[in-house]
Amino acid sequence: MFLSVFDMFKVGIGPSSSHTMGPMVAAARFLQMIREAPFEPAGLKASLHGSLAFTGVGHATDRATILGLAGFELDSYDDDKAEACLAELAKTHQLCPPDLPKLRFNPKTDLIFDYDRALPGHANGMILMATDAEGDVVMQEVFYSIGGGFVLTEDELAHGGDTDDGAPVPFPFKSALEMLKMAKASGKSIAEMKRANELSRQDATHLKTGTKRLWQVMNDCINRGLERDGILPGGLNVRRRAKKIHETLLAERGMNLVAPHTVNDWMSVYAMAVNEENAAGGQVVTAPTNGAAGVLPAVIRYYLDHVPGASERHIEDFLLTAAAIGGLVKFNASISGAEAGCQAEVGSASAMAAAGLCAVMGGTPEQVENAAEIALEHHLGMTCDPVAGLVQVPCIERNGLGAIKAVSAASLALRGDGEHFVPLDSVIETMRQTGADMHEKYKETSLGGLAVNIPNC
């Protein structure tokens, strides 16, 4: 199994990796299929199914799908150009993707939210279609947005979703047990093994500059969130809180009577800053998803700002360790809230952050695995129930608590010798089983939990 650090951590836009980024990626892939087809289409259609339908509006799935079909891609996304495109579409009912003719597309009739028919492969399903001059479908493809911005076609999903056809990697661990055995045999840390795997596919300069950029985007997102206030979009009238909390914390610095637990507020405010930016559609890094994007950056920022002896030169090791753990969760269970609830998103993020922090604070591979296990174990059963389908309540605060749990898990693991009762592999499997047993209304459909028990929502 090989999942690159740049697959696990991707620069994208909010509010959702599965509901916003995924559909945009799917649309870009579909346009390329059309370009390679032996005919010239006249129009486009799309239908959204399962969780993409139920919470699509709150997650901006409709907007992302349209912009993807217009040719917008995550790496080059420009919000001003996107707004201009949508304004032009409203007037002309035409999309103008690069290297294709103008294509008919009326958002009111050609983008369907199908609440009745779930697609069999995954809760986040969509069908993209090309039509001829008469409006008949001449080409279509089923896509599944499986979490974290990952997208598979129906055929790819049927074949297990393993599209890795690269050269063998030196440490091909598929479980935490294999990872620990390889670490013991090689004498390498988890980050060193992950780095060796990465360097078998890319050069060292790309890895260094890429991980540096990931942290830069994460940190910039924190800083933007700490500087902005106002009301988040979507209709819930949720007020940004990170800026005011941060100002209060800064004012309290140096006071002799500040309680020790105030450090939890610092962790929370870093995470909340990211997720407020995500809720507003800003630039974030999947870690491993947008809904959980605040946990890992908050723990890194906590490490840099509050831990004696911390250094930015350790961030690459942090990210590599976290990516190794995230890859195990994704390969053996899920990182998708629509598939396994929020335990798969914030739970996975907390496990990744705990592992990364434990590693850069000198933890052994066994202690790192223990840290990840503790963090994930204590998110088991967590539902995904966003109020009004928006990634705001309870998602923003939940990231703060996920960061606190990550730091606590790393600290507990570092207090031990790495031996513990419950293996990480067992917790990952338990999370998979729990997600399979969880009722669909608790898996990002906004049909249960907090989503239906908040008055006037």
Secondary structure as UniProt FT lines:
FT   HELIX           5..8
FT   STRAND          11..13
FT   HELIX           17..21
FT   HELIX           22..35
FT   STRAND          43..50
FT   HELIX           51..54
FT   TURN            55..60
FT   HELIX           61..69
FT   TURN            70..71
FT   HELIX           74..76
FT   HELIX           79..92
FT   STRAND          94..95
FT   TURN            98..99
FT   STRAND          103..104
FT   HELIX           107..110
FT   STRAND          111..114
FT   STRAND          124..131
FT   TURN            133..134
FT   STRAND          137..147
FT   TURN            148..149
FT   STRAND          150..153
FT   HELIX           154..158
FT   TURN            159..161
FT   HELIX           176..186
FT   HELIX           190..199
FT   TURN            200..201
FT   HELIX           204..227
FT   HELIX           242..252
FT   TURN            253..254
FT   TURN            256..257
FT   TURN            260..261
FT   HELIX           262..279
FT   TURN            280..281
FT   STRAND          283..285
FT   TURN            291..294
FT   HELIX           295..306
FT   TURN            308..309
FT   HELIX           312..314
FT   HELIX           315..332
FT   HELIX           337..340
FT   HELIX           342..344
FT   HELIX           346..360
FT   TURN            361..362
FT   HELIX           365..377
FT   TURN            378..381
FT   HELIX           387..389
FT   TURN            393..394
FT   HELIX           395..415
FT   HELIX           424..437
FT   HELIX           440..442
FT   HELIX           450..453
FT   TURN            455..456
//
